[in-house]
Amino acid sequence: MNKEELMNYWIKSADRDLKTMNHLFEKNDYTWALFIGHLIIEKLLKAYYAKNNNDHPALIHNLLRLAENAKLELDEEQKDMLVTVTTFNIRARYDDYKAEFYKTCTKKFTETWIKKIKGLRKWIKAKLLKT
């Protein structure tokens, strides 16, 4: 794939995941909704990387590191959000973290973080679509 095809691949995949995240939230599956939220941001960061580099992004899940590798300028609040959203990947995936994460993922907590994820998504997509 060329740069544009790779970038579009990641964007389309993230858009599909947005529907999944919303569906999981509607079904009260909060931990997995946040896990998918992580994937949305990860894929958009990989699209941003593809847009600005001549190779594929690293196969990592650390959102802050992905953003740094992509040379995406972030403020401190955005950096903090990426660090927190990265934990949703680990906590939803591994059994030893799941029990505590289930307790944390109330409807209110999940609503708050889905709103932040959607805000990051919108901001990154706007950067991607700039020429």
The first five atom37 places (N, CA, C, CB, O) and aatype in JSON, in Angstrom:
{
  "aatype": [12, 2, 11, 6, 6, 10, 12, 2, 18, 17, 9, 11, 15, 0, 3, 1, 3, 10, 11, 16, 12, 2, 8, 10, 13, 6, 11, 2, 3, 18, 16, 17, 0, 10, 13, 9, 7, 8, 10, 9, 9, 6, 11, 10, 10, 11, 0, 18, 18, 0, 11, 2, 2, 2, 3, 8, 14, 0, 10, 9, 8, 2, 10, 10, 1, 10, 0, 6, 2, 0, 11, 10, 6, 10, 3, 6, 6, 5, 11, 3, 12, 10, 19, 16, 19, 16, 16, 13, 2, 9, 1, 0, 1, 18, 3, 3, 18, 11, 0, 6, 13, 18, 11, 16, 4, 16, 11, 11, 13, 16, 6, 16, 17, 9, 11, 11, 9, 11, 7, 10, 1, 11, 17, 9, 11, 0, 11, 10, 10, 11, 16],
  "atom_mask": [
    [1, 1, 1, 1, 1],
    [1, 1, 1, 1, 1],
    [1, 1, 1, 1, 1],
    [1, 1, 1, 1, 1],
    [1, 1, 1, 1, 1],
    [1, 1, 1, 1, 1],
    [1, 1, 1, 1, 1],
    [1, 1, 1, 1, 1],
    [1, 1, 1, 1, 1],
    [1, 1, 1, 1, 1],
    [1, 1, 1, 1, 1],
    [1, 1, 1, 1, 1],
    [1, 1, 1, 1, 1],
    [1, 1, 1, 1, 1],
    [1, 1, 1, 1, 1],
    [1, 1, 1, 1, 1],
    [1, 1, 1, 1, 1],
    [1, 1, 1, 1, 1],
    [1, 1, 1, 1, 1],
    [1, 1, 1, 1, 1],
    [1, 1, 1, 1, 1],
    [1, 1, 1, 1, 1],
    [1, 1, 1, 1, 1],
    [1, 1, 1, 1, 1],
    [1, 1, 1, 1, 1],
    [1, 1, 1, 1, 1],
    [1, 1, 1, 1, 1],
    [1, 1, 1, 1, 1],
    [1, 1, 1, 1, 1],
    [1, 1, 1, 1, 1],
    [1, 1, 1, 1, 1],
    [1, 1, 1, 1, 1],
    [1, 1, 1, 1, 1],
    [1, 1, 1, 1, 1],
    [1, 1, 1, 1, 1],
    [1, 1, 1, 1, 1],
    [1, 1, 1, 0, 1],
    [1, 1, 1, 1, 1],
    [1, 1, 1, 1, 1],
    [1, 1, 1, 1, 1],
    [1, 1, 1, 1, 1],
    [1, 1, 1, 1, 1],
    [1, 1, 1, 1, 1],
    [1, 1, 1, 1, 1],
    [1, 1, 1, 1, 1],
    [1, 1, 1, 1, 1],
    [1, 1, 1, 1, 1],
    [1, 1, 1, 1, 1],
    [1, 1, 1, 1, 1],
    [1, 1, 1, 1, 1],
    [1, 1, 1, 1, 1],
    [1, 1, 1, 1, 1],
    [1, 1, 1, 1, 1],
    [1, 1, 1, 1, 1],
    [1, 1, 1, 1, 1],
    [1, 1, 1, 1, 1],
    [1, 1, 1, 1, 1],
    [1, 1, 1, 1, 1],
    [1, 1, 1, 1, 1],
    [1, 1, 1, 1, 1],
    [1, 1, 1, 1, 1],
    [1, 1, 1, 1, 1],
    [1, 1, 1, 1, 1],
    [1, 1, 1, 1, 1],
    [1, 1, 1, 1, 1],
    [1, 1, 1, 1, 1],
    [1, 1, 1, 1, 1],
    [1, 1, 1, 1, 1],
    [1, 1, 1, 1, 1],
    [1, 1, 1, 1, 1],
    [1, 1, 1, 1, 1],
    [1, 1, 1, 1, 1],
    [1, 1, 1, 1, 1],
    [1, 1, 1, 1, 1],
    [1, 1, 1, 1, 1],
    [1, 1, 1, 1, 1],
    [1, 1, 1, 1, 1],
    [1, 1, 1, 1, 1],
    [1, 1, 1, 1, 1],
    [1, 1, 1, 1, 1],
    [1, 1, 1, 1, 1],
    [1, 1, 1, 1, 1],
    [1, 1, 1, 1, 1],
    [1, 1, 1, 1, 1],
    [1, 1, 1, 1, 1],
    [1, 1, 1, 1, 1],
    [1, 1, 1, 1, 1],
    [1, 1, 1, 1, 1],
    [1, 1, 1, 1, 1],
    [1, 1, 1, 1, 1],
    [1, 1, 1, 1, 1],
    [1, 1, 1, 1, 1],
    [1, 1, 1, 1, 1],
    [1, 1, 1, 1, 1],
    [1, 1, 1, 1, 1],
    [1, 1, 1, 1, 1],
    [1, 1, 1, 1, 1],
    [1, 1, 1, 1, 1],
    [1, 1, 1, 1, 1],
    [1, 1, 1, 1, 1],
    [1, 1, 1, 1, 1],
    [1, 1, 1, 1, 1],
    [1, 1, 1, 1, 1],
    [1, 1, 1, 1, 1],
    [1, 1, 1, 1, 1],
    [1, 1, 1, 1, 1],
    [1, 1, 1, 1, 1],
    [1, 1, 1, 1, 1],
    [1, 1, 1, 1, 1],
    [1, 1, 1, 1, 1],
    [1, 1, 1, 1, 1],
    [1, 1, 1, 1, 1],
    [1, 1, 1, 1, 1],
    [1, 1, 1, 1, 1],
    [1, 1, 1, 1, 1],
    [1, 1, 1, 1, 1],
    [1, 1, 1, 1, 1],
    [1, 1, 1, 1, 1],
    [1, 1, 1, 0, 1],
    [1, 1, 1, 1, 1],
    [1, 1, 1, 1, 1],
    [1, 1, 1, 1, 1],
    [1, 1, 1, 1, 1],
    [1, 1, 1, 1, 1],
    [1, 1, 1, 1, 1],
    [1, 1, 1, 1, 1],
    [1, 1, 1, 1, 1],
    [1, 1, 1, 1, 1],
    [1, 1, 1, 1, 1],
    [1, 1, 1, 1, 1],
    [1, 1, 1, 1, 1]
  ],
  "atom_positions": [
    [[0.84, -1.19, 0.0], [0.0, 0.0, 0.0], [0.88, 1.25, 0.0], [-0.95, 0.0, 1.22], [1.93, 1.29, 0.64]],
    [[0.43, 2.25, -0.72], [1.13, 3.52, -0.66], [0.65, 4.29, 0.58], [0.89, 4.36, -1.96], [-0.22, 3.81, 1.31]],
    [[1.23, 5.47, 0.82], [0.9, 6.25, 2.01], [-0.59, 6.5, 2.16], [1.64, 7.57, 1.98], [-1.17, 6.28, 3.22]],
    [[-1.2, 6.97, 1.08], [-2.62, 7.31, 1.14], [-3.49, 6.09, 1.4], [-3.05, 7.99, -0.15], [-4.45, 6.15, 2.17]],
    [[-3.17, 4.98, 0.76], [-3.93, 3.76, 0.97], [-3.79, 3.26, 2.4], [-3.48, 2.67, -0.01], [-4.77, 2.83, 3.02]],
    [[-2.59, 3.33, 2.94], [-2.35, 2.9, 4.31], [-3.09, 3.81, 5.29], [-0.85, 2.9, 4.63], [-3.71, 3.33, 6.24]],
    [[-3.01, 5.09, 5.06], [-3.71, 6.04, 5.93], [-5.22, 5.77, 5.89], [-3.4, 7.51, 5.5], [-5.87, 5.72, 6.93]],
    [[-5.77, 5.59, 4.71], [-7.2, 5.33, 4.57], [-7.61, 4.0, 5.19], [-7.6, 5.35, 3.11], [-8.7, 3.89, 5.76]],
    [[-6.74, 3.01, 5.09], [-7.01, 1.72, 5.72], [-7.22, 1.89, 7.22], [-5.84, 0.73, 5.44], [-8.19, 1.38, 7.78]],
    [[-6.3, 2.62, 7.88], [-6.39, 2.81, 9.33], [-7.62, 3.65, 9.69], [-5.11, 3.48, 9.87], [-8.29, 3.36, 10.68]],
    [[-7.92, 4.67, 8.9], [-9.08, 5.53, 9.19], [-10.37, 4.73, 9.08], [-9.11, 6.74, 8.24], [-11.22, 4.8, 9.97]],
    [[-10.53, 3.97, 8.02], [-11.75, 3.18, 7.84], [-11.91, 2.15, 8.95], [-11.74, 2.48, 6.47], [-13.02, 1.92, 9.44]],
    [[-10.82, 1.53, 9.34], [-10.87, 0.55, 10.42], [-11.29, 1.22, 11.73], [-9.5, -0.15, 10.58], [-12.09, 0.66, 12.48]],
    [[-10.75, 2.39, 12.01], [-11.13, 3.14, 13.22], [-12.6, 3.54, 13.18], [-10.24, 4.38, 13.38], [-13.27, 3.51, 14.21]],
    [[-13.09, 3.92, 12.01], [-14.5, 4.3, 11.88], [-15.42, 3.11, 12.17], [-14.79, 4.85, 10.48], [-16.46, 3.26, 12.8]],
    [[-15.03, 1.92, 11.7], [-15.82, 0.72, 12.01], [-15.8, 0.44, 13.51], [-15.28, -0.51, 11.23], [-16.81, 0.06, 14.09]],
    [[-14.65, 0.64, 14.11], [-14.53, 0.4, 15.55], [-15.37, 1.38, 16.36], [-13.08, 0.5, 15.97], [-15.83, 1.03, 17.45]],
    [[-15.58, 2.58, 15.85], [-16.44, 3.54, 16.55], [-17.85, 2.97, 16.7], [-16.48, 4.89, 15.78], [-18.45, 3.08, 17.76]],
    [[-18.35, 2.36, 15.65], [-19.68, 1.74, 15.72], [-19.68, 0.62, 16.76], [-20.09, 1.19, 14.34], [-20.65, 0.48, 17.52]],
    [[-18.63, -0.16, 16.8], [-18.53, -1.25, 17.77], [-18.49, -0.72, 19.19], [-17.28, -2.1, 17.49], [-19.17, -1.24, 20.07]],
    [[-17.69, 0.32, 19.42], [-17.6, 0.91, 20.76], [-18.97, 1.39, 21.22], [-16.58, 2.08, 20.77], [-19.39, 1.14, 22.35]],
    [[-19.67, 2.09, 20.33], [-21.01, 2.6, 20.69], [-21.97, 1.45, 20.98], [-21.57, 3.47, 19.55], [-22.76, 1.53, 21.92]],
    [[-21.91, 0.4, 20.19], [-22.78, -0.75, 20.4], [-22.48, -1.42, 21.75], [-22.6, -1.77, 19.24], [-23.4, -1.75, 22.5]],
    [[-21.21, -1.61, 22.05], [-20.84, -2.23, 23.33], [-21.31, -1.38, 24.51], [-19.32, -2.43, 23.39], [-21.79, -1.9, 25.52]],
    [[-21.17, -0.07, 24.38], [-21.63, 0.81, 25.45], [-23.15, 0.69, 25.63], [-21.25, 2.28, 25.15], [-23.63, 0.61, 26.76]],
    [[-23.89, 0.67, 24.53], [-25.35, 0.53, 24.6], [-25.76, -0.77, 25.28], [-25.95, 0.59, 23.2], [-26.81, -0.84, 25.91]],
    [[-24.93, -1.8, 25.15], [-25.22, -3.1, 25.75], [-24.61, -3.24, 27.15], [-24.7, -4.21, 24.85], [-24.58, -4.34, 27.71]],
    [[-24.14, -2.13, 27.71], [-23.55, -2.07, 29.06], [-22.27, -2.89, 29.19], [-24.56, -2.56, 30.07], [-21.94, -3.34, 30.29]],
    [[-21.57, -3.09, 28.12], [-20.3, -3.81, 28.14], [-19.18, -2.77, 28.17], [-20.16, -4.78, 26.9], [-18.49, -2.54, 27.17]],
    [[-19.02, -2.15, 29.33], [-18.19, -0.97, 29.46], [-16.69, -1.23, 29.29], [-18.43, -0.35, 30.8], [-16.0, -0.44, 28.65]],
    [[-16.19, -2.32, 29.85], [-14.75, -2.57, 29.72], [-14.36, -2.78, 28.27], [-14.34, -3.8, 30.55], [-13.34, -2.25, 27.82]],
    [[-15.16, -3.53, 27.53], [-14.83, -3.78, 26.13], [-15.08, -2.56, 25.27], [-15.63, -4.96, 25.59], [-14.4, -2.36, 24.26]],
    [[-16.04, -1.72, 25.64], [-16.25, -0.46, 24.92], [-14.99, 0.4, 25.02], [-17.48, 0.29, 25.47], [-14.56, 1.0, 24.04]],
    [[-14.41, 0.47, 26.21], [-13.2, 1.27, 26.39], [-12.0, 0.62, 25.7], [-12.9, 1.45, 27.88], [-11.13, 1.33, 25.19]],
    [[-11.94, -0.69, 25.68], [-10.89, -1.38, 24.95], [-10.96, -1.0, 23.46], [-11.01, -2.93, 25.12], [-9.93, -0.68, 22.85]],
    [[-12.15, -1.02, 22.89], [-12.31, -0.65, 21.49], [-12.0, 0.83, 21.3], [-13.74, -0.97, 21.01], [-11.46, 1.23, 20.27]],
    [[-12.33, 1.64, 22.3], [-11.96, 3.06, 22.25], [-10.46, 3.23, 22.1], [0.0, 0.0, 0.0], [-9.99, 4.09, 21.35]],
    [[-9.71, 2.43, 22.81], [-8.26, 2.44, 22.68], [-7.86, 2.12, 21.24], [-7.62, 1.44, 23.65], [-6.99, 2.79, 20.67]],
    [[-8.5, 1.1, 20.66], [-8.16, 0.71, 19.28], [-8.46, 1.84, 18.29], [-8.95, -0.55, 18.88], [-7.7, 2.04, 17.34]],
    [[-9.53, 2.57, 18.51], [-9.86, 3.69, 17.63], [-8.72, 4.69, 17.59], [-11.16, 4.38, 18.1], [-8.26, 5.09, 16.52]],
    [[-8.27, 5.09, 18.76], [-7.19, 6.08, 18.84], [-5.89, 5.5, 18.3], [-7.0, 6.57, 20.3], [-5.15, 6.18, 17.59]],
    [[-5.6, 4.25, 18.62], [-4.39, 3.61, 18.11], [-4.37, 3.62, 16.58], [-4.28, 2.16, 18.63], [-3.35, 3.96, 15.97]],
    [[-5.47, 3.26, 15.97], [-5.53, 3.19, 14.5], [-5.41, 4.58, 13.88], [-6.84, 2.52, 14.06], [-4.77, 4.73, 12.84]],
    [[-6.01, 5.57, 14.49], [-5.89, 6.93, 13.94], [-4.47, 7.46, 14.09], [-6.87, 7.87, 14.64], [-3.98, 8.18, 13.22]],
    [[-3.81, 7.11, 15.17], [-2.41, 7.5, 15.33], [-1.54, 6.8, 14.29], [-1.9, 7.18, 16.75], [-0.58, 7.38, 13.77]],
    [[-1.86, 5.56, 13.99], [-1.12, 4.84, 12.95], [-1.4, 5.45, 11.57], [-1.51, 3.34, 12.95], [-0.51, 5.48, 10.72]],
    [[-2.62, 5.94, 11.35], [-2.93, 6.65, 10.11], [-2.12, 7.94, 10.02], [-4.44, 6.96, 10.01], [-1.6, 8.28, 8.95]],
    [[-2.02, 8.65, 11.13], [-1.24, 9.9, 11.15], [0.24, 9.6, 10.89], [-1.41, 10.62, 12.52], [0.91, 10.34, 10.18]],
    [[0.71, 8.53, 11.48], [2.1, 8.11, 11.23], [2.29, 7.82, 9.73], [2.46, 6.85, 12.07], [3.26, 8.28, 9.13]],
    [[1.37, 7.06, 9.16], [1.47, 6.7, 7.74], [1.47, 7.95, 6.86], [0.3, 5.77, 7.34], [2.18, 8.01, 5.86]],
    [[0.67, 8.93, 7.24], [0.6, 10.17, 6.46], [1.94, 10.89, 6.43], [-0.47, 11.09, 7.04], [2.29, 11.51, 5.43]],
    [[2.67, 10.82, 7.51], [3.87, 11.65, 7.68], [5.19, 10.91, 7.59], [3.81, 12.34, 8.98], [6.24, 11.5, 7.81]],
    [[5.15, 9.61, 7.27], [6.38, 8.82, 7.21], [6.36, 7.9, 6.0], [6.56, 7.99, 8.5], [5.31, 7.69, 5.38]],
    [[7.49, 7.38, 5.68], [7.6, 6.51, 4.51], [7.66, 5.04, 4.88], [8.83, 6.87, 3.72], [8.08, 4.22, 4.07]],
    [[7.25, 4.7, 6.06], [7.23, 3.29, 6.47], [5.99, 3.04, 7.31], [8.52, 2.91, 7.25], [5.21, 3.95, 7.6]],
    [[5.82, 1.8, 7.7], [4.67, 1.42, 8.52], [4.93, 1.78, 9.98], [4.37, -0.09, 8.38], [6.08, 1.78, 10.43]],
    [[3.88, 2.08, 10.71], [4.07, 2.38, 12.14], [4.49, 1.12, 12.9], [2.77, 2.95, 12.75], [4.22, 0.0, 12.48]],
    [[5.13, 1.35, 14.01], [5.57, 0.24, 14.86], [4.36, -0.53, 15.38], [6.41, 0.76, 16.04], [3.28, 0.03, 15.58]],
    [[4.55, -1.81, 15.58], [3.48, -2.67, 16.1], [3.44, -2.58, 17.62], [3.67, -4.14, 15.65], [3.74, -3.54, 18.33]],
    [[3.06, -1.4, 18.1], [2.98, -1.15, 19.54], [1.58, -0.63, 19.85], [4.08, -0.13, 20.0], [0.84, -0.21, 18.96]],
    [[1.23, -0.66, 21.13], [-0.09, -0.22, 21.56], [-0.04, 0.99, 22.48], [-0.81, -1.35, 22.25], [-1.08, 1.5, 22.9]],
    [[1.16, 1.44, 22.8], [1.34, 2.6, 23.67], [1.0, 3.85, 22.87], [2.8, 2.67, 24.24], [1.75, 4.25, 21.98]],
    [[-0.13, 4.47, 23.19], [-0.63, 5.58, 22.39], [0.27, 6.8, 22.43], [-2.0, 5.96, 22.87], [0.46, 7.45, 21.4]],
    [[0.83, 7.11, 23.57], [1.72, 8.27, 23.65], [2.96, 8.04, 22.8], [2.12, 8.55, 25.11], [3.39, 8.94, 22.08]],
    [[3.52, 6.85, 22.86], [4.69, 6.56, 22.04], [4.35, 6.6, 20.55], [5.27, 5.18, 22.41], [5.13, 7.11, 19.75]],
    [[3.19, 6.08, 20.19], [2.75, 6.16, 18.78], [2.64, 7.61, 18.33], [1.4, 5.44, 18.59], [3.1, 7.97, 17.24]],
    [[2.03, 8.44, 19.16], [1.87, 9.85, 18.82], [3.23, 10.53, 18.67], [1.03, 10.58, 19.89], [3.45, 11.32, 17.75]],
    [[4.15, 10.21, 19.58], [5.49, 10.78, 19.5], [6.21, 10.31, 18.24], [6.31, 10.41, 20.74], [6.86, 11.11, 17.56]],
    [[6.12, 9.03, 17.93], [6.74, 8.49, 16.72], [6.15, 9.12, 15.45], [6.57, 6.98, 16.67], [6.85, 9.3, 14.46]],
    [[4.87, 9.46, 15.52], [4.19, 10.08, 14.38], [4.47, 11.58, 14.29], [2.69, 9.84, 14.47], [4.08, 12.24, 13.33]],
    [[5.14, 12.11, 15.31], [5.45, 13.54, 15.39], [4.18, 14.39, 15.49], [6.28, 13.97, 14.18], [4.09, 15.47, 14.9]],
    [[3.22, 13.88, 16.23], [1.98, 14.6, 16.48], [2.18, 15.47, 17.71], [0.78, 13.62, 16.67], [2.5, 14.98, 18.79]],
    [[1.99, 16.76, 17.55], [2.17, 17.69, 18.66], [0.95, 17.64, 19.58], [2.41, 19.13, 18.15], [-0.18, 17.81, 19.13]],
    [[1.21, 17.39, 20.85], [0.16, 17.24, 21.86], [0.39, 18.21, 23.0], [0.11, 15.8, 22.37], [1.53, 18.54, 23.33]],
    [[-0.71, 18.65, 23.61], [-0.55, 19.4, 24.85], [-0.52, 18.4, 26.01], [-1.72, 20.45, 25.03], [-0.71, 17.2, 25.81]],
    [[-0.28, 18.88, 27.2], [-0.14, 17.99, 28.36], [-1.43, 17.22, 28.66], [0.27, 18.8, 29.59], [-1.37, 16.05, 29.03]],
    [[-2.57, 17.86, 28.49], [-3.84, 17.18, 28.73], [-4.02, 16.02, 27.75], [-5.01, 18.17, 28.62], [-4.45, 14.93, 28.14]],
    [[-3.7, 16.24, 26.5], [-3.81, 15.18, 25.5], [-2.85, 14.04, 25.81], [-3.53, 15.74, 24.09], [-3.21, 12.87, 25.66]],
    [[-1.65, 14.36, 26.23], [-0.68, 13.33, 26.61], [-1.23, 12.49, 27.76], [0.67, 13.96, 27.02], [-1.16, 11.26, 27.73]],
    [[-1.78, 13.16, 28.77], [-2.35, 12.44, 29.91], [-3.51, 11.54, 29.47], [-2.83, 13.43, 30.97], [-3.65, 10.41, 29.96]],
    [[-4.34, 12.04, 28.56], [-5.46, 11.22, 28.07], [-4.94, 9.98, 27.35], [-6.36, 12.05, 27.13], [-5.47, 8.89, 27.54]],
    [[-3.91, 10.14, 26.53], [-3.36, 8.99, 25.81], [-2.79, 7.95, 26.77], [-2.28, 9.44, 24.83], [-2.94, 6.75, 26.55]],
    [[-2.15, 8.41, 27.82], [-1.6, 7.49, 28.82], [-2.75, 6.7, 29.48], [-0.78, 8.26, 29.91], [-2.65, 5.49, 29.64]],
    [[-3.82, 7.38, 29.84], [-4.95, 6.7, 30.47], [-5.63, 5.74, 29.51], [-5.96, 7.72, 30.98], [-5.92, 4.61, 29.87]],
    [[-5.89, 6.18, 28.28], [-6.57, 5.32, 27.3], [-5.72, 4.09, 27.0], [-6.86, 6.11, 26.0], [-6.27, 3.02, 26.74]],
    [[-4.41, 4.21, 27.04], [-3.54, 3.05, 26.83], [-3.81, 1.98, 27.89], [-2.05, 3.47, 26.87], [-3.72, 0.79, 27.6]],
    [[-4.12, 2.4, 29.11], [-4.39, 1.42, 30.16], [-5.64, 0.61, 29.88], [-4.53, 2.11, 31.51], [-5.76, -0.51, 30.37]],
    [[-6.57, 1.13, 29.09], [-7.79, 0.39, 28.77], [-7.46, -0.85, 27.95], [-8.78, 1.28, 28.0], [-8.17, -1.86, 28.03]],
    [[-6.4, -0.79, 27.18], [-5.95, -1.95, 26.4], [-5.5, -3.06, 27.34], [-4.8, -1.56, 25.43], [-5.89, -4.22, 27.19]],
    [[-4.68, -2.72, 28.29], [-4.1, -3.7, 29.21], [-5.16, -4.24, 30.17], [-2.93, -3.08, 30.0], [-5.27, -5.45, 30.37]],
    [[-5.92, -3.35, 30.75], [-6.87, -3.74, 31.79], [-8.01, -4.59, 31.26], [-7.42, -2.53, 32.46], [-8.51, -5.47, 31.97]],
    [[-8.44, -4.35, 30.04], [-9.54, -5.14, 29.49], [-9.06, -6.49, 28.97], [-10.24, -4.38, 28.37], [-9.85, -7.42, 28.81]],
    [[-7.77, -6.59, 28.7], [-7.24, -7.77, 28.03], [-6.76, -8.86, 29.0], [-6.11, -7.37, 27.14], [-6.96, -10.04, 28.73]],
    [[-6.16, -8.49, 30.11], [-5.5, -9.47, 30.96], [-6.3, -9.74, 32.23], [-4.11, -8.99, 31.32], [-6.72, -8.82, 32.93]],
    [[-6.5, -11.02, 32.51], [-7.37, -11.43, 33.61], [-7.01, -10.83, 34.96], [-7.35, -12.91, 33.71], [-7.89, -10.49, 35.74]],
    [[-5.71, -10.7, 35.25], [-5.34, -10.19, 36.56], [-5.71, -8.71, 36.75], [-3.85, -10.37, 36.78], [-5.79, -8.24, 37.88]],
    [[-5.93, -7.98, 35.66], [-6.36, -6.59, 35.77], [-7.88, -6.43, 35.64], [-5.68, -5.75, 34.7], [-8.44, -5.42, 36.06]],
    [[-8.53, -7.44, 35.07], [-9.95, -7.3, 34.73], [-10.86, -7.04, 35.93], [-10.41, -8.54, 34.03], [-11.73, -6.18, 35.86]],
    [[-10.67, -7.77, 37.01], [-11.58, -7.64, 38.15], [-11.64, -6.2, 38.65], [-11.16, -8.57, 39.28], [-12.73, -5.67, 38.88]],
    [[-10.5, -5.59, 38.83], [-10.47, -4.21, 39.3], [-11.0, -3.25, 38.24], [-9.03, -3.81, 39.7], [-11.69, -2.28, 38.56]],
    [[-10.7, -3.53, 36.99], [-11.16, -2.67, 35.9], [-12.69, -2.73, 35.78], [-10.51, -3.09, 34.57], [-13.32, -1.7, 35.52]],
    [[-13.28, -3.91, 35.98], [-14.74, -4.03, 35.94], [-15.37, -3.09, 36.97], [-15.18, -5.49, 36.2], [-16.38, -2.45, 36.69]],
    [[-14.77, -3.03, 38.16], [-15.3, -2.16, 39.21], [-15.17, -0.68, 38.82], [-14.56, -2.42, 40.53], [-16.05, 0.13, 39.13]],
    [[-14.09, -0.35, 38.15], [-13.83, 1.04, 37.74], [-14.79, 1.49, 36.65], [-12.4, 1.19, 37.27], [-15.19, 2.65, 36.61]],
    [[-15.15, 0.59, 35.76], [-15.91, 0.93, 34.56], [-17.41, 1.04, 34.82], [-15.67, -0.1, 33.48], [-18.2, 0.25, 34.32]],
    [[-17.76, 2.02, 35.61], [-19.17, 2.31, 35.8], [-19.7, 2.98, 34.53], [-19.39, 3.22, 37.05], [-18.94, 3.35, 33.64]],
    [[-21.0, 3.13, 34.46], [-21.59, 3.82, 33.31], [-21.05, 5.25, 33.21], [-23.14, 3.83, 33.4], [-20.7, 5.71, 32.12]],
    [[-20.99, 5.94, 34.32], [-20.52, 7.34, 34.33], [-19.05, 7.43, 33.91], [-20.71, 7.96, 35.74], [-18.7, 8.28, 33.09]],
    [[-18.2, 6.57, 34.47], [-16.78, 6.56, 34.11], [-16.62, 6.31, 32.61], [-16.0, 5.49, 34.92], [-15.85, 6.99, 31.93]],
    [[-17.34, 5.32, 32.12], [-17.24, 4.95, 30.71], [-17.77, 6.07, 29.81], [-18.0, 3.65, 30.44], [-17.16, 6.37, 28.78]],
    [[-18.88, 6.68, 30.19], [-19.41, 7.81, 29.41], [-18.39, 8.94, 29.32], [-20.72, 8.34, 30.05], [-18.19, 9.52, 28.25]],
    [[-17.76, 9.24, 30.43], [-16.75, 10.3, 30.46], [-15.6, 9.99, 29.51], [-16.22, 10.49, 31.9], [-15.18, 10.85, 28.74]],
    [[-15.11, 8.76, 29.57], [-13.96, 8.42, 28.73], [-14.34, 8.23, 27.27], [-13.31, 7.17, 29.25], [-13.53, 8.5, 26.39]],
    [[-15.53, 7.77, 27.0], [-15.95, 7.68, 25.6], [-16.04, 9.08, 25.01], [-17.33, 6.94, 25.48], [-15.67, 9.3, 23.85]],
    [[-16.53, 10.03, 25.78], [-16.58, 11.42, 25.31], [-15.16, 11.93, 25.0], [-17.27, 12.33, 26.36], [-14.95, 12.59, 23.98]],
    [[-14.21, 11.63, 25.87], [-12.83, 12.06, 25.64], [-12.23, 11.35, 24.42], [-11.97, 11.78, 26.88], [-11.52, 11.97, 23.63]],
    [[-12.51, 10.07, 24.28], [-12.02, 9.31, 23.12], [-12.59, 9.9, 21.83], [-12.4, 7.81, 23.25], [-11.87, 10.07, 20.85]],
    [[-13.87, 10.21, 21.85], [-14.49, 10.8, 20.66], [-13.9, 12.18, 20.35], [-16.01, 10.92, 20.84], [-13.75, 12.55, 19.19]],
    [[-13.57, 12.93, 21.39], [-12.92, 14.22, 21.18], [-11.54, 14.07, 20.56], [0.0, 0.0, 0.0], [-11.19, 14.79, 19.63]],
    [[-10.75, 13.12, 21.08], [-9.43, 12.84, 20.49], [-9.58, 12.36, 19.06], [-8.67, 11.78, 21.33], [-8.83, 12.77, 18.17]],
    [[-10.56, 11.5, 18.83], [-10.8, 10.98, 17.48], [-11.07, 12.12, 16.5], [-11.99, 9.99, 17.48], [-10.49, 12.18, 15.42]],
    [[-11.94, 13.01, 16.89], [-12.3, 14.14, 16.03], [-11.08, 15.01, 15.75], [-13.42, 14.98, 16.67], [-10.87, 15.44, 14.61]],
    [[-10.28, 15.27, 16.76], [-9.1, 16.13, 16.63], [-8.06, 15.48, 15.71], [-8.49, 16.42, 18.02], [-7.5, 16.14, 14.82]],
    [[-7.8, 14.2, 15.92], [-6.8, 13.51, 15.09], [-7.29, 13.43, 13.65], [-6.5, 12.09, 15.64], [-6.52, 13.65, 12.72]],
    [[-8.58, 13.11, 13.45], [-9.11, 13.03, 12.09], [-9.01, 14.38, 11.38], [-10.56, 12.56, 12.11], [-8.7, 14.43, 10.19]],
    [[-9.25, 15.46, 12.08], [-9.11, 16.8, 11.48], [-7.67, 17.03, 11.03], [-9.55, 17.92, 12.48], [-7.43, 17.59, 9.96]],
    [[-6.72, 16.59, 11.84], [-5.3, 16.73, 11.48], [-4.98, 15.85, 10.27], [-4.39, 16.35, 12.67], [-4.21, 16.24, 9.4]],
    [[-5.57, 14.67, 10.22], [-5.33, 13.76, 9.1], [-5.86, 14.32, 7.78], [-5.95, 12.42, 9.38], [-5.26, 14.11, 6.72]],
    [[-6.97, 15.0, 7.85], [-7.62, 15.46, 6.63], [-7.07, 16.8, 6.13], [-9.09, 15.58, 6.86], [-7.41, 17.24, 5.03]],
    [[-6.22, 17.44, 6.94], [-5.55, 18.67, 6.47], [-4.54, 18.28, 5.41], [-4.86, 19.44, 7.65], [-3.86, 17.26, 5.52]],
    [[-4.43, 19.09, 4.39], [-3.45, 18.81, 3.33], [-2.12, 19.41, 3.62], [-3.94, 19.32, 2.0], [-1.18, 19.27, 2.83]]
  ]
}
